[in-house]
Amino acid sequence: MTNTAEFKFKTGKDVFSPETLVALARPGAGAANEAGDMVLVPVSKYSAEHKENRKSFWVAPIESSVSPIELPGVKDEGPEDAFWIDTRDVALVLSGAQGEGQQLYVVTIKFDSTNASVSVSSSPVLVGSFPPSINAANFRYSFGQLVFSAYVYDDYDLTTVKKQDKEWEERGNTAYVYDETFVRHWDTWRGPKRSSLFAVGLVKDPDFKWGLGEEWVAVLKGTGHHVPVEPFGGLDDFQFLYGVIVYTAKDPNLPPAVHTKQNVYIKYLGSPDDDPRELTSGQQGATHSPVVSRDGNKIAWLELDKDGYESDRAKIVVYDHTQEIRYTLTQSWDRSPDSIAFSYDSSSIYCTAGDEAHVKIFALPLPPTPFENTTNPALPPGYTPIPLTHTHAASGLQPLSNNRLLYSRNSLTSPNDIFIIRNLPTHPSPFFENPQVASADMTSSLEYAQITKFTKESLQGMSLDAGESFWFEGALGKKVQGWALRPKGWKEGEKKKWPVLCLIHGGPQGAWEDQWSTRWNLNIFAQQGYFVIAINPTGSTTFGQEFTDAIAEDWGGKPFVDLQKGWKYALEKYPEIDPDRAAALGASWGGYAINWIQGHPEYGFGFKALICHDGVFDSSYNGFSTDELFFFNHDFGGRPWDNKTRKLTAKFSPSNFVHKWSTPQLLIHGSKDYRLPETESIGAFHALQQLGIPSRLVVFPDENHWVLKHGNSLKWHHEVFRWLDQFIGEKEKN
């Protein structure tokens, strides 16, 4: 290892440092109660003193300036989860004592609109316990029934999980045996338990006391369906309303590591012996975010056409429950929604979708249901989603009564807070007569308001950079976008003053967006004294499906034309940049890009240091070793041994260009990264060491493809900024 003087971050009350980032509160998406007058918000916060992360839940009035209040714990223990069960009661889920199940408490909230105050009117009351060892999660409540997810064995019996866990741990060996994929997924070796949905009664007795039932209904027993879909599924994989569960699940008849196909099903909770009914056509790829309209007449979900491609364009599909007709709503819209919600009156759909590096909210009135299933319904000219927001990143849509829409918003300068849009239109019919006029009328009266300000005080005076968007001509004459963030203390006209970083995003079907990040926060780099350039090259999302698709089978091609042209454009546009003090860093595909640039000095970037986090070193090995085989098979045109794919991996594998490597490089990897195994970075490090190139390898044995633990995050930032300081820091200039 290289011996250097002790490195320290730039800190101060006005500096957004890695310590500030790690200690900053992290609010989640809000959930409003049925009355639409209060919102429940989860917030996690790390204590450096106690070296632990604490999760709390807050309630804020929606139509009042009263400050949020924190919900109480029980015996100094905070809740694991919380959710509304009626207008004033919140259910709290707490971990049980050792050997016992989680406990369910209820706390009542008092909201006095006259005196503008909100408070907890009673201490949490225990209403029941879950079976031990099941780790219940993803709770949805509706009319006396609670639906949740848990991991169970093949018998789908929650009451036997503890016993079977013990038998598994004491089986006398440590072997895992597989006859099919997945072997391991994301950061977990596939074991004998799988996720499933369960239901239990949760009602008030005649004395108005809540009680949790003792009959645990295995909703999906015998179906072969596992919900939520691993590894990232959650509440957005199913909805429960009026005794109906609509959910998405991997097709049980296809190998999951090779196929992305998911089906949408409907299941009636009151008929446990009835098989779920499939609502999808059977010809689709992945599906996401099934939702049910409040009137119960329509169901909608997001659907991709291609099986085996996770970044295909997502389309909104609507199923008319009364007529049993399915139709595609956004066939002609060249954007990919990532969440959807029916309007409160069930007449429209709201969605969030990336659009040119922002995640916007769109509205789309529902047309009359066609007479037959179709992917191309007859729609009026100009029928397209209407943007309700234009900047930053929106999520967590929840339509409310009185023409309102609740949502969460974050940006390059702020984590999540809760916002609301008021004065939404109620009648979609004028839209179909003249969409252009109706859409203008729809947005002209909108009123926007911020409800919470969880991190405003902590970020006060730090002057985070909102980022400047720039455009240039990239490969094949396409317009390409990028972000520029100025360093702390920047002054216009200081020529060749500031060291510069080129940040390359992962995916590769991803994007640098006007969005907050706790892992790759662009302002962290800017406030440590670096000019930041973050380009969205070919393969990036939010710029149309053609642009996203164009990286397939061309990993080392057009994206690097874009990066070269964008880099040249930025150096010319911002004379304050010192091109002699430049470095590049990236993760995942961005890590691949670092290894690829390392072997292609003819690109002329002139980087003095490189940083690769969890990147691809050997493309062919990646095709054999990754967990989700469908991803490689799509992006490299086949399986690793197929003739076309062999040629592509030979052409685009960084390992084949090691003889050209010369730039000092830091490599970082998580041992639990099963998307790109740690041997990718170990192999690259071995090459660098044998070539005598300054290099360092940092391994986190307990991290996956991301660095999630707060202490590890500080170490990650320390190693990154130490490396940058060593090769392009101020001392290098003098």
Long-range contacts (C-beta under 8 A, 24 or more apart in sequence): 1-696, 2-694, 2-696, 2-726, 4-722, 4-726, 7-718, 7-721, 7-722, 7-725, 7-726, 9-528, 9-717, 9-718, 9-721, 10-488, 10-527, 10-528, 10-529, 13-461, 14-461, 14-462, 14-463, 15-462, 15-488, 15-527, 16-459, 16-462, 16-464, 16-523, 16-524, 16-527, 17-524, 17-527, 17-528, 18-524, 18-713, 18-714, 18-717, 18-718, 18-721, 19-48, 19-714, 20-458, 20-462, 21-518, 21-521, 21-524, 21-713, 21-717, 22-46, 22-48, 22-710, 22-713, 22-714, 23-47, 23-48, 24-415, 24-455, 24-458, 24-459, 25-415, 25-454, 25-455, 25-458, 26-415, 26-416, 26-518, 27-408, 27-415, 27-416, 27-417, 27-418, 27-452, 27-454, 27-455, 28-408, 28-416, 29-395, 29-396, 29-408, 29-416, 30-60, 30-396, 30-398, 30-406, 30-408, 30-418, 30-451, 30-452, 31-83, 31-84, 31-396, 31-398, 32-62, 32-84, 32-398, 32-400, 32-406, 33-84, 33-86, 33-87, 33-88, 34-84, 34-86, 34-87, 35-87, 35-401, 36-62, 36-400, 36-401, 36-402, 36-404, 36-406, 37-61, 37-62, 37-63, 37-87, 37-111, 37-113, 38-62, 38-109, 38-111, 38-118, 39-406, 39-418, 39-451, 39-452, 40-82, 40-83, 40-84, 40-90, 41-68, 41-418, 41-452, 41-454, 42-82, 43-454, 46-710, 48-710, 51-710, 51-711, 53-710, 54-78, 55-79, 55-80, 57-82, 57-90, 57-92, 58-452, 58-454, 59-90, 59-109, 59-118, 60-118, 60-418, 60-451, 60-452, 61-111, 61-113, 61-116, 61-118, 62-400, 62-404, 62-406, 62-420, 62-451, 63-113, 64-113, 64-116, 64-118, 65-116, 66-116, 66-117, 66-118, 68-118, 68-452, 68-454, 69-118, 69-119, 69-120, 71-107, 71-120, 72-107, 72-120, 72-123, 72-124, 73-124, 74-103, 74-105, 74-124, 79-105, 81-137, 81-139, 83-139, 83-140, 83-141, 84-141, 85-141, 85-202, 85-210, 89-210, 91-127, 91-139, 91-141, 91-202, 92-124, 93-136, 93-139, 96-129, 96-130, 96-132, 99-132, 99-162, 100-129, 100-132, 101-129, 101-130, 101-131, 101-132, 101-133, 101-134, 102-129, 102-130, 102-134, 102-135, 102-136, 103-128, 103-129, 103-130, 104-128, 104-129, 104-130, 104-202, 104-212, 106-210, 125-209, 125-210, 127-202, 127-209, 127-210, 127-211, 127-212, 128-202, 128-211, 128-212, 128-213, 128-214, 129-212, 130-158, 131-158, 131-159, 131-161, 131-162, 131-216, 132-161, 132-162, 133-161, 133-162, 133-165, 134-158, 134-161, 136-198, 137-234, 138-228, 138-234, 138-235, 138-237, 138-238, 140-235, 140-238, 140-239, 140-240, 141-202, 141-240, 142-240, 142-241, 142-242, 142-243, 143-242, 143-243, 144-201, 144-202, 144-203, 145-199, 145-200, 145-201, 145-202, 145-240, 145-243, 145-269, 146-199, 146-200, 146-201, 146-202, 146-212, 147-197, 147-198, 147-199, 147-219, 147-238, 147-240, 147-245, 147-269, 148-197, 148-198, 148-200, 149-195, 149-196, 149-197, 149-198, 149-227, 149-228, 150-195, 150-196, 150-198, 151-193, 151-194, 151-195, 151-196, 152-193, 152-194, 152-196, 152-218, 153-192, 153-193, 154-192, 156-196, 156-218, 156-220, 156-221, 157-218, 158-198, 158-216, 158-218, 159-216, 161-193, 164-192, 168-192, 180-255, 181-255, 181-256, 181-257, 181-258, 181-629, 182-256, 182-257, 182-627, 183-627, 184-627, 184-674, 185-230, 185-231, 185-627, 185-628, 185-674, 186-230, 186-231, 186-232, 186-627, 186-674, 186-675, 186-704, 186-705, 187-231, 187-670, 187-672, 187-673, 187-674, 187-704, 187-705, 188-231, 188-672, 188-674, 194-226, 195-226, 195-227, 195-228, 195-230, 195-233, 196-220, 196-221, 196-225, 196-226, 196-227, 197-227, 197-238, 197-245, 197-247, 199-269, 217-269, 217-272, 219-245, 219-267, 219-269, 219-272, 220-249, 220-267, 220-276, 223-249, 223-252, 223-275, 223-276, 224-252, 225-249, 225-250, 225-252, 225-265, 225-276, 226-250, 229-262, 236-288, 236-289, 236-339, 237-288, 237-289, 237-290, 238-290, 239-290, 239-291, 239-292, 240-269, 241-292, 241-294, 241-296, 242-292, 242-296, 243-268, 243-269, 243-270, 244-268, 244-269, 244-292, 244-296, 245-269, 246-279, 246-290, 246-291, 246-292, 246-299, 246-301, 247-276, 247-290, 248-287, 248-288, 248-289, 248-290, 248-301, 254-307, 257-627, 257-628, 257-629, 257-630, 258-308, 258-629, 258-630, 258-633, 259-307, 259-308, 259-630, 260-285, 260-286, 260-304, 260-306, 260-307, 260-308, 260-309, 260-310, 260-630, 261-285, 261-286, 261-307, 262-286, 262-287, 262-288, 263-287, 264-290, 264-299, 264-301, 266-299, 279-319, 279-326, 280-317, 280-326, 281-326, 281-373, 285-309, 285-312, 286-310, 286-312, 288-314, 288-338, 289-338, 289-339, 289-340, 291-340, 291-341, 291-342, 292-342, 293-342, 293-346, 294-342, 294-344, 294-345, 294-346, 295-346, 296-321, 297-321, 297-322, 297-346, 298-342, 298-346, 298-366, 300-329, 300-340, 300-342, 300-349, 301-340, 302-337, 302-338, 302-339, 302-340, 303-328, 308-630, 308-633, 308-634, 309-630, 309-634, 310-509, 310-628, 310-630, 310-631, 311-507, 311-509, 311-541, 311-548, 312-545, 313-545, 313-548, 314-338, 316-340, 316-349, 316-351, 316-364, 318-349, 318-366, 318-369, 320-369, 323-369, 325-369, 325-370, 325-371, 325-372, 325-373, 326-373, 327-369, 327-370, 327-373, 327-374, 327-375, 327-377, 328-374, 328-375, 328-376, 328-377, 329-364, 329-366, 329-367, 329-377, 330-364, 330-385, 331-375, 331-376, 332-384, 333-384, 333-385, 334-544, 334-545, 334-546, 335-385, 335-542, 335-544, 336-541, 336-545, 337-362, 339-395, 339-396, 339-397, 340-397, 341-397, 341-398, 341-399, 342-399, 343-399, 343-424, 344-399, 344-400, 344-401, 344-403, 344-404, 345-426, 347-426, 347-427, 347-428, 348-428, 350-388, 350-397, 350-399, 350-405, 351-385, 351-397, 352-394, 352-395, 352-397, 352-407, 353-385, 354-511, 354-513, 354-541, 354-542, 355-387, 355-542, 356-481, 356-542, 356-543, 357-469, 357-481, 357-483, 357-511, 357-512, 357-513, 357-514, 357-536, 357-542, 357-543, 358-390, 358-391, 358-392, 358-393, 358-513, 358-514, 358-542, 359-392, 359-393, 359-394, 359-395, 359-513, 359-514, 359-515, 359-542, 360-387, 360-388, 360-389, 360-390, 360-391, 360-394, 361-387, 361-388, 361-389, 361-394, 361-397, 361-405, 361-407, 361-421, 362-386, 362-387, 362-388, 363-388, 363-424, 363-442, 365-428, 365-431, 365-432, 366-428, 367-432, 380-432, 380-433, 380-435, 381-435, 382-435, 382-436, 383-431, 383-432, 383-435, 384-435, 386-439, 386-442, 386-443, 387-443, 388-421, 388-443, 388-446, 389-421, 391-514, 392-514, 392-515, 393-513, 393-514, 393-515, 393-516, 399-424, 410-515, 410-516, 411-466, 411-514, 411-515, 411-516, 412-464, 412-465, 412-466, 412-467, 412-483, 412-485, 412-514, 412-515, 412-516, 412-522, 412-523, 413-459, 413-464, 413-465, 413-466, 413-516, 413-523, 414-455, 414-456, 414-459, 414-464, 414-516, 415-454, 415-455, 415-516, 416-454, 416-516, 417-450, 417-451, 417-452, 417-453, 417-454, 417-455, 418-450, 418-451, 418-452, 419-448, 419-449, 419-450, 419-451, 420-448, 420-449, 420-451, 421-446, 421-447, 421-448, 422-446, 422-447, 422-448, 422-449, 423-447, 462-527, 463-488, 464-523, 464-527, 465-522, 465-523, 465-526, 466-514, 467-514, 467-522, 470-569, 470-570, 470-573, 472-565, 472-566, 472-569, 473-565, 474-537, 474-538, 474-558, 474-561, 474-562, 474-565, 474-566, 475-538, 475-557, 475-558, 475-559, 475-561, 475-562, 475-565, 476-558, 478-538, 478-547, 478-562, 480-535, 480-536, 480-537, 480-538, 480-562, 480-565, 480-566, 481-535, 481-536, 481-543, 482-512, 482-533, 482-534, 482-535, 482-536, 482-566, 482-570, 483-512, 483-522, 483-532, 483-533, 483-534, 483-535, 484-531, 484-532, 484-533, 484-534, 484-570, 484-573, 484-574, 485-522, 485-523, 485-525, 485-526, 485-531, 485-532, 485-534, 486-526, 486-531, 486-576, 487-526, 487-527, 487-528, 487-529, 487-530, 487-531, 487-532, 488-526, 488-527, 488-528, 488-529, 489-529, 490-531, 490-576, 491-576, 492-576, 493-575, 493-576, 494-576, 495-575, 495-576, 496-575, 496-576, 496-577, 496-578, 496-579, 496-580, 497-576, 497-578, 498-529, 498-530, 498-531, 498-576, 498-577, 498-578, 498-581, 499-529, 499-530, 499-531, 499-578, 499-581, 499-582, 499-583, 499-724, 499-728, 499-729, 499-730, 500-530, 500-531, 500-532, 500-533, 500-570, 500-577, 500-578, 500-579, 500-581, 500-582, 500-583, 501-525, 501-530, 501-531, 501-532, 501-533, 501-582, 501-583, 501-584, 501-585, 501-724, 502-533, 502-534, 502-535, 502-563, 502-567, 502-582, 502-583, 502-584, 502-585, 502-605, 502-607, 503-532, 503-533, 503-534, 503-584, 503-585, 503-586, 503-590, 504-535, 504-563, 504-584, 504-585, 504-586, 504-589, 504-590, 504-593, 504-594, 505-534, 505-536, 505-540, 505-586, 505-589, 505-590, 506-586, 506-587, 506-588, 506-589, 506-590, 506-591, 507-539, 507-540, 507-541, 507-588, 507-589, 508-539, 508-540, 508-551, 508-555, 508-559, 508-588, 508-589, 508-592, 508-635, 509-539, 509-540, 509-541, 509-548, 509-551, 510-540, 510-541, 510-589, 511-536, 511-540, 511-541, 511-542, 511-543, 512-536, 512-540, 513-542, 518-713, 519-706, 519-707, 519-713, 520-587, 524-717, 528-721, 529-730, 530-724, 531-574, 531-576, 531-577, 533-566, 533-567, 533-570, 535-562, 535-563, 535-566, 535-567, 537-562, 537-563, 537-566, 538-562, 539-589, 551-635, 552-634, 552-635, 552-637, 553-635, 553-636, 553-637, 553-648, 554-652, 555-589, 555-592, 555-596, 555-619, 555-635, 555-636, 555-652, 556-596, 556-651, 556-652, 557-652, 559-593, 560-593, 560-596, 560-597, 560-600, 560-603, 563-593, 563-603, 564-603, 564-604, 564-605, 567-605, 578-733, 579-606, 580-606, 580-608, 581-608, 581-728, 581-732, 581-733, 582-606, 582-607, 582-608, 582-728, 583-607, 583-608, 583-609, 583-610, 583-611, 583-724, 583-727, 583-728, 584-610, 584-611, 585-610, 585-611, 585-612, 585-613, 585-720, 586-611, 586-612, 586-613, 586-615, 587-612, 587-613, 587-614, 587-615, 588-613, 588-614, 588-615, 588-675, 588-676, 588-705, 589-615, 589-616, 590-615, 591-615, 591-616, 591-676, 592-616, 592-619, 592-654, 594-665, 595-654, 595-684, 596-652, 596-654, 596-657, 598-654, 598-657, 598-660, 598-661, 598-662, 598-663, 598-665, 599-654, 599-656, 599-657, 599-658, 599-660, 599-661, 600-657, 600-660, 601-660, 601-662, 607-663, 608-663, 608-664, 608-727, 608-728, 608-732, 609-663, 609-664, 609-665, 609-666, 609-723, 609-724, 609-726, 609-727, 609-728, 610-663, 610-664, 610-665, 610-666, 611-665, 611-666, 611-667, 611-668, 611-720, 611-723, 611-724, 612-665, 612-666, 612-667, 612-668, 612-681, 612-684, 613-667, 613-668, 613-669, 614-668, 614-669, 614-670, 614-673, 614-675, 614-676, 614-680, 614-681, 614-705, 615-667, 615-676, 615-680, 615-681, 615-684, 616-654, 616-676, 616-680, 617-654, 617-655, 617-680, 617-681, 617-683, 617-684, 618-653, 618-654, 618-655, 618-680, 618-683, 619-648, 619-649, 619-652, 619-653, 619-654, 619-655, 620-646, 620-649, 620-650, 620-653, 621-679, 621-680, 622-676, 622-680, 623-649, 625-677, 625-679, 626-674, 626-675, 626-676, 626-677, 627-674, 627-675, 628-675, 654-684, 655-683, 655-684, 655-687, 658-687, 658-691, 661-687, 661-688, 661-691, 661-693, 662-691, 662-693, 663-693, 664-693, 664-694, 664-695, 664-723, 664-726, 664-727, 665-693, 665-694, 665-695, 666-695, 666-696, 666-698, 666-719, 666-720, 666-723, 667-695, 667-696, 667-697, 667-698, 668-697, 668-698, 668-699, 668-700, 668-707, 668-716, 668-719, 668-720, 669-697, 669-698, 669-699, 669-700, 670-699, 670-700, 670-701, 670-702, 670-703, 670-704, 670-705, 670-706, 670-707, 671-699, 671-700, 671-701, 671-702, 671-703, 672-701, 672-702, 672-703, 672-704, 673-703, 673-704, 673-705, 674-704, 675-704, 675-705, 676-705, 696-723
